[in-house]
């Protein structure tokens, strides 16, 4: 039998005691937001954005709020509704694990709402903002998935592959797919490369790059979650988990958005 790696990573970079400290998961969010800020400044040099530093800073605030609120509400409503209905205060109970308990689908929706609200206030093209966000979002997703692996959560199904990992928190000693790493490369590296390529072919943003992000992210997520262990109590339907069905819905929304924005885009830069 192969000597499989037994996961024993500490989720804290620095721990102050009693479950408080600087978590790698929190740092993943910080890294993603920094990539958003500095990425938009870099996009100016490529002619992909005309936003000033002041506008980028204000947009960053809307983005942070959208991601955090959307991600948290998404988790509570989509994955933990019974507990949320029983004890609504848990929605803001960050003292029970900080940012753990976030849903990526909710974070994506929250970010999009944040972009559009800011764009309406600033009288800018919100879909143009969303196109640039589609290029930068995979950076945050990549680090978020790596943080999932460090936390020893969202493990994969049982596997005998040489790179399989034993996750003690799974309740068994069976080696499993490190599905967090698969998703880091699929939803981060591969998706990011495709978005950069597509954005470079669409110098006048229209919302179609954002639409492509929804479709490609959804497809990658549906495929890779075939190797991920479903959450306890997840009512599988037609063999798909809730996360996979939400991803299918994201693909449908992306296809509709692609058609809508393709038929009426004005090609206004953000």
JONOR-V746955 format. One line per field, one symbol per residue. psi: psi as a letter, one per 20 degrees, with the letter a starting at -180 (. if undefined). Layout:
psi: ???
This chain:
psi: pqnqpopkqpipgppiqkjqaoqhghhggggghhhgghghhhhhhijiqjqrhghggghgghgggggggggghgghghilhghghhmhiihjmiiljcjplqphghhgggggggghgghggilrohhgghghhhhhhhghgghghghgghikrlrarqqjqhjqqpohiiirjpqqpmhhhghghgifggggghhgghhhimhnqiihggghggggggggggghihjppqqpjonppkiqrghghhhghhgghggggggghhikqilpq.
